[in-house]
Amino acid sequence: MPALCSGADGAARGTSAAAGGTLRLVAAGDVDSLDPALATSPLAWAIEYGTCATLTAYADAPAPDGFSIRLEAAAGLPHVSRDGRTYVFSVRKGLGFSDGSPLTGANFAHALGRVLNPSMNSPGAELFSDVKQVSARGRRLRIELSRPSGSLLTRLALPYACPVPLGFPINPAGEPLMVGSGPYRVASRVPGSQVVIERNPNYRGSRPQRIARMVMTVNGDVQADIQAVEQGQADVLGAELEFEDRDRLAGVYGVNQKQLFKIRGTIVYFLALNTSSPLFKDNVPLRKAVNLVLDRAEIVKASPGWPLSQEATDQIMPRWVPGWTDYHAYPLTGPNLPQASRLAAGNVRGGRAVLYTSAVPFLVSIAKLIAAELDRIGLQVTVTPLAPAVIAARAGTPGAPYDMLLTRYDLRYPDPEEAIVKLLAGANARRPAGNTNLAYFDDPTYNRRIAVADGLNGAARVRAFSQVDASIMRNAAPWAPLFEGSRWLFVSSRVGCLKLHPVFRLDYAAICVQ
């Protein structure tokens, strides 16, 4: 099992001196969905996090405590079969939805069933693809997996596992969940205009309920929203800040002090080296040479937002993920040309390479910089910019004629499998389409090590994945990691009790307004 934190998070409900009031959030765009099976935007996840009593939940705390998983709707730790594939939970007595209907195991089973139903086309289906069967009887919930996984309790804390009423329909267009099982509920929604969140009077959990309500207003003007927050006319900026806005606001308010907050390492920019291509297949020396010759310090400077928002890296797992350790596998401050040249000598094969990248101006500029640096070890690189949708379809299909792919990945939740399993496990390189292992790295030894790590729990799990990260980069180098990005939150001076949540950023259940 993952290590669970104990006790309630924050003050008991209604005990804060600042309890009550309305938190005013302004957003340039609406949430993508209020259906837990379909919601993916940060705003939607923040709403779901406050309105859902999932079986497990993240602690209402900043990092590192905010990465901890605690029991919420589950009465206790699940019973796990000896083979690690079957979990049996019991839902706590007395829990219910905001409309007074009881919360049972069937509500959780129906939620996961909707996510896994192909008709829903849920983004969460891939996250729970190892779930073979879900069944419920009374307060008991039984989940059968196709393989042992130490991440199940973490995944069950995500909005995709939010319990829903038994009659909640299968609707690929999305059905807004207007009853709450968590500390809050969605009181009303006008699509494209407003969402109102209010306390759930029937909530019996331990999470705080400091504000009386949250009102999200959609107006389509980010700059006007920033000004409103600065002037105290609004409390929370719902949009992601552009790089120039981050720089300006940091100069005025500082970072991670009272109003402007940054979560490091939630986005990874990397160069996938196609280990199935004639150039890089069975060619570890050249893959290492690429990592050694790249000037990451110059590459990250070419990215927007440097140095405030981007940081050079040489690892697969970003610092946002528990277990991250700085292994210093490759240089971050400049290239090691002599060593790179020695490794490349006699291994450049035809001496030509094709580099795919999205047709985003700064990525194209970085790709050209990479091409110039690789020329120093005898590789002539052709940069091929493609539309994002095109590159995703092509690169996800085996046999695509690229040697390198410059891309990014936004991690959805902080577990090592989000990086290591999704992006480098061999199974994710063997699909006829839709592969996520864009290096097509399929090494039996590392496949076994990844599977073993994924079956572990707690500290042993993160330690094993951390060691796999270091070993893969030092000994196989299917990637050239480049730099990490970050996420931001801007609030007004009226916001108090703020503990920037490392997963959801805006944990409005724990916020108070002054």
ABEGO torsion letter per residue (X at the ends): XBBBBBEBBEBBBGABAABEEBBBBBBABBBABABAAABABAAAAAAAAAABBBABBBBBBBOAAAABBBBBABABBBBBBAAGABBBBBBBBGBBBAAGBBBBAAAAAAAAAAAABAAAGBAAAAAAAABABBBBBEABBBBBBABBBAAAAAAAABAAABBBBAABBBBAAEBBBABBABABBBABBBBGABBBBBBBAABABABBBABABBBBBBAGBAAAAAAAAAAGABABBABBBBAAAAAAAAAAAEBGBAABBBBBGABBBBBBBBAABAAABGBAAAAAAAAAABBAAAAAAABBGOAAABBBBABABBAABBGBBBAGABBAAEBBAAAAAAAABGAAEAGBBBBBBBBBAAAAAAAAAAAAAAAAAGBBBBBBBBBAAAAAAAAABBGBBBABBBBBBBBABBBAAAAAAAAABAAAAABABGBABAAGBBBAAAAAAAAAAAABBEAAAAAAAAAAAAAAAAAAGABBBABBBBBBBBBBAABBGBBBBAAAGBBAAABBBX
